[in-house]
Amino acid sequence: MVKERILTASEIGTYAYCPRAWWYDQHREGLPAGLMRPTEAETRGIAAHQAMETNHVRAQRASRLPYVVVTVVGLLVLAGVVIWFLW
């Protein structure tokens, strides 16, 4: 009989972020603490993921800029119209 394994939300999140990271987590169980240090490939992978995250954050900020500019200009125009009518 095959024992069914229950996946945790944390495991699913790890897999969604990076299937290879999930695989490494699954195959490290039971290893001595001295073997838990990241390998060279894992170190490169960590650096690559951090670079991707940095690029993603920059892209998000850049995508918000037009909305911020339009909102500020719109508020300035609205303030100008209000001042014009109250003058």
C-alpha positions as CSV (number, residue, x, y, z in Angstrom):
1,M,0.0,0.0,0.0
2,V,1.3,3.4,-1.0
3,K,1.4,5.9,1.9
4,E,-0.2,9.2,0.8
5,R,1.8,12.3,1.7
6,I,0.1,15.5,2.7
7,L,1.5,18.7,1.2
8,T,1.7,21.7,3.4
9,A,0.8,25.3,2.2
10,S,4.5,26.1,2.7
11,E,5.6,23.4,0.4
12,I,3.1,24.5,-2.3
13,G,4.4,28.0,-1.9
14,T,8.0,26.9,-2.3
15,Y,7.1,24.9,-5.4
16,A,5.2,27.8,-6.9
17,Y,8.2,30.0,-6.4
18,C,10.8,27.5,-7.6
19,P,10.3,23.8,-8.3
20,R,14.0,23.2,-7.9
21,A,14.0,24.8,-4.5
22,W,11.1,22.5,-3.5
23,W,13.0,19.5,-4.7
24,Y,16.1,20.4,-2.7
25,D,14.0,20.9,0.4
26,Q,12.4,17.4,-0.1
27,H,15.8,15.7,-0.6
28,R,17.6,17.3,2.4
29,E,15.5,15.8,5.1
30,G,17.5,13.6,7.4
31,L,20.9,15.0,6.3
32,P,23.4,16.0,9.0
33,A,23.5,19.7,9.8
34,G,27.0,20.0,8.2
35,L,25.6,19.0,4.8
36,M,22.9,21.6,4.9
37,R,25.2,24.3,3.6
38,P,24.1,25.5,0.1
39,T,26.0,24.0,-2.8
40,E,27.6,26.1,-5.4
41,A,24.7,25.6,-7.7
42,E,22.2,26.6,-5.0
43,T,24.3,29.7,-4.2
44,R,24.1,30.7,-7.9
45,G,20.4,30.0,-7.8
46,I,19.8,32.1,-4.8
47,A,21.7,35.0,-6.4
48,A,19.7,34.6,-9.6
49,H,16.4,34.6,-7.7
50,Q,17.4,37.7,-5.8
51,A,18.3,39.4,-9.0
52,M,15.0,38.5,-10.5
53,E,13.2,39.8,-7.5
54,T,15.1,43.1,-7.7
55,N,14.2,43.4,-11.4
56,H,10.5,42.6,-10.6
57,V,10.4,45.3,-7.9
58,R,11.9,47.9,-10.3
59,A,9.4,46.9,-13.0
60,Q,6.5,47.3,-10.6
61,R,7.6,50.8,-9.5
62,A,8.2,51.8,-13.1
63,S,4.7,50.6,-14.1
64,R,3.1,52.7,-11.4
65,L,4.8,55.9,-12.5
66,P,2.4,56.9,-15.3
67,Y,-0.6,56.5,-12.9
68,V,1.1,58.7,-10.3
69,V,1.9,61.4,-12.9
70,V,-1.7,61.3,-14.3
71,T,-3.2,61.5,-10.8
72,V,-1.0,64.5,-9.8
73,V,-1.7,66.4,-13.0
74,G,-5.4,65.7,-12.7
75,L,-5.4,67.0,-9.1
76,L,-3.5,70.1,-10.2
77,V,-6.0,70.7,-13.0
78,L,-8.9,70.2,-10.6
79,A,-7.4,72.6,-8.1
80,G,-6.9,75.1,-10.9
81,V,-10.6,74.8,-12.0
82,V,-11.8,75.2,-8.4
83,I,-9.6,78.3,-7.9
84,W,-10.8,79.7,-11.2
85,F,-14.5,79.5,-10.3
86,L,-13.9,80.8,-6.7
87,W,-11.8,83.7,-7.9
